[in-house]
Amino acid sequence: MTRILGIDTWAGNQVTDYSLIHNVQFAILRGGQGNWQDADFIADWANYRSYKPDWKLTFYHVFDPWYTTAQHMARIRSYCPPNLDIPIVLDVELDRGYSNSTMRAKVKEMRDALKWEYQNMIFYTGAWWWDAHMSPYPSWQVEDRFWLARYPLPTYPRVSCSWEQLVNYYPSGWVNSLRGGGDPIIWQWSGDKFYLPGFSGLIDLNFFREDAWDEMFGDTPPVEPPTTSPKYRVIAPLGLRVRSCPSTGCPKLYTMPFGTVRQVYEIRNGWGRIGIGEWCNMEWMAKI
């Protein structure tokens, strides 16, 4: 089975060399917690969009029951980037001593607010927390999607393979499902945070379930070979728009600044494909 490899990052854990990171197709950045925002989030998001525009991006916000839903939502609105590729993630693993009934009510209120404003969302949690603090399980749980990790951590050997081998390293079935149901579409390897080239610190790995990825983005794409396609430089003085298909009528995804260098995997009617579902007008690209 094809595994869709991703990473999640937080303040202080920075990418040091994007060229060393292979086979990754998505990233989830920590945006904030409660009523505060990570100081590095905006800059980190811009860097990912600039250096890895083919990656699918979203962010997670840590739910802290000390704060009201209104406070959480105000903070999320203040830093939520435009054009998220993956739904917002709500990290739920803090109870602050509140009772189960209070936690169920608070989490549902936050869930409903996110779905009202952003149409969709994903929960991040682990069975160790959710099964203990959300029982008896809410009826809406079975309707929702989850990114699941396993805590507390048993002892696992450190991952010692390279980025290229990671898609085959993940042990299937080791992350516990939630007793109350729900759709686990992402699993996190947290048995042992580990070092890999390209990061300034320890990193977690995540794997997106293939059928859920296909539902969101179409057929599972192969990882593009890094050296088989020609490179081009953006020559549009004000930057070049990247669209979701080869037409000016297609939605704009983002803008590549003047001077950006990208590989072009195919050219169709004057449009070049620079990533999965990403096209630009070749009139404003010069071959290197």
N, C-alpha and C positions, 0 to 999 in steps of 0.2 A: 504494500500500500504506500502511495506517495504521502510523505509527511510535509506539511507546510510549516516551515521553521520560522520562528520569530523570536524577538527579544523584548524584555521590558527594562526600562531604565529609570533612575531616580536621581535626585540631586546629588552631585558628587561622583556619580558613575558616568564618566564621559567617554565618548568615542574619540580615540586618538588617531586612528588611521582607518578610514572607511574602505580603502582598497584591500585591506586584509580580511574583510568580513565577507564570507561567501555563503550562498544558498539561502540567505535570509530574505523573506518576502514581506514581513510586517514588523512593526515596532509599536509598543504601547508605552507612552511616557507618563510619568507621574506628574499630574498638574497641580494638585494641592490637597489640603485636608481641612474639613470644616470650613472655617471662615478665613483661611489663608491660602496663598498661592506659592508654589515653589519658585524661588528667585530666579532659577536658571531655565525655567520651562520655556518661555517665549524664545529665548536664544537657541535652546536645544532644538525646538520644533523647526525653527528657520534653517538650522544647519542640516537637519534630516531632509527637509524638503529640497535643499540646495544640492547636497552631496549624494542623496539616495532618493531621487524623485520617483523611482519605480516602486519603492516600498509603500505598502498600505499603512497608514498611520491613524492612531487614535490616542486618547489619553485616559488615565484613570484618576478618579477623585476619591479620596478616602472618606468614608462616611463616619462622622464622629457624633454620637448621640448627644453630646453636650450642646450642640448647635441645633437651631431650628431648621426646618426645611427651607424656609425663606432665606436664611443666612447662607446655607449651602448653595442654593440656586443663584443667589446674587453673586457669590464668588465664582461659580462656574461660568456664568454669563460674562464676567469681567475678563476671563482669559481664554474662553473656548475659541479655538481657531476656526476659520471657515473651512468648508469642504472636507469634513472628516471622511475618511475612507471606510472606517469600521465604527459601529455605534459606540457612544460614550460608555465607559466602564465605571461602575460604582463598586469600590472596594469595601466590603462589609466584613469586618473581623474585630471590631471594638464594641464592647458592651458597657463599659464604664460602671458596671455594677447594677445596671437597670434590669428589671425583671423581664422574663420572656415575653409576656403580654405587651409590655411597653416597647420592647425592641421590635416585635412584629408590627405594631402600629406605626412606629417611627420609620421603619424600613419601607413599609408599604406606601406611606405618604411621600417619601422621597422617590420611590420607584414611579409612582403615579405622576409626580411632578416632572420627572425626566421624560417619561413617555409622552406627556402632554406637550412639552416644549420641543423635544428633539425626536419624537416619533418612535424611538427605539433605544434600548440600552442593554447592557450585559452586566451581570453580577460577577465580581471576583470574590471568591471565598474559598473555604476548605470545609470538608465534612466535619473535621474536628471542632470547628466553631459553629457552623450552621446547625448541625444536628443537636448541639447542646443548647443553643440560645434561641432558636426559632421554632422549637417544638412546643405544642402540637403544630405540625407543619401547616402553613397557610395554603388555602386552596389555589391561590394564584401562582404558587411556586412552579407547578407543572407546566405553566404556559411560558416560562421565562428561560432565557439562555444564560449559561454560566461558564466562567473561566475558573477552573478548579485547580487548586494546589493541595499538596499533602503536608500537613503539619499536625502535631510536632514531628520533628524529623528523625527518622531512624538513621542508623549509620549505613551509608552507602559509599562504595569506593569512589574516589575522585574521578571525574571524567577526564580522560587523558587523550582523546582523539582530536583530530583537527576539525576546523569548520566544515571542510568538505565531507567528513564522515559523520557529522552529527545527526543527519537525517536518518541514519540507520542505528543510532546508538540508544535512542529512547526506549525504555522497557515498557511494553504495552501492559495496560491493566493495573498499574501500580498506584494510580491516583484514585482515592475512594470516591464513589458517587454519593450523592445526597440521598438519604433515606426517603425524603419526601418527594422525590422526583425532580424534574427539571431537565433541560437539554444541555449537556456539557459539550460545548463546541471548541473550547480551548483547554489544554492541559499544561500545567507548569511543572518543569523539572526543578524541584527545590530540595532534592535529597542532599545536595551539596553544591552551594554556589561555587563557581570555579572560574579560573582565569583562562581567557582565550586572547590571542593576538588581536589588537585593535581597540581594547578597552583599558581604561585607567584603573579599574577595580574588578571585584567579583561580579559575575553576571548570572542571571537566571535564564533558562531556555524555555520556550513555549512552543506548542505544536497545535496548529489550527486543524480541526477535523476536516478532512478533504471534502466531504459532501456539503458541509456548511460553507466552506470557502467557495465551492463551485456555485452554490446558490446565490452568494453575494456577488461574485466576480466572473462567473462563467467557467469554462473548462479550466482545470488546474494547469497553469502554464509551466513549461519547462524553465529551468534556470538558464537565462541567456548566456551563451559562451562569452567570456569577457574580452576575447582578443580576435574574434573571427570577422567582425564587422567594422567598416570604416568609421572614422571619427570626424565629426563636423563641429564647427564653432559658430555660435550665434553672432550674427552681424547686425541684427536689428538694434538701432541705437537705444530705443526705449524698452528693449526686451522682447522676447518672442513668446506668444501664447501657446500653451500646450492644450490640446483638446482630446476628448474621449474617442473621437473617430475622425477620419480624414475629410473634414468638411467644416466650413466656417459656421454652419448651422448647429454643430455639435457643442455640448457644454464645455466651457473653459475649466480646466483643472488647476492650472497654476501658470506663472510666467517665469521663463528662464531669463536671467539677466544677460545683458550684452557680455560676450566673451565666454559664456558657458560652453564647455566641450562635452559632447555626448556622442555615443555610438548610434548609428542609424541601421536598424536591422532589415528594413525593406523600404522601398519607395513606391508609392502608388498615386498616380495622377497628380504628381507634384507635392505630395505629402509624404513625410518620412515617419516611420514608426520607431520611437526611441525607447519604448518600454511596453509593458502589458497594458493595452488599451490607451496608449498615449501617443498622440500624433502632432506634428508641427509642420508648418508651411516651409518647404525646402527653399523657397525664394530667399529666405533670410538665414540660411545656413551655408557656410563655406567649408568645403572639404579640406581637411588638414593633410 
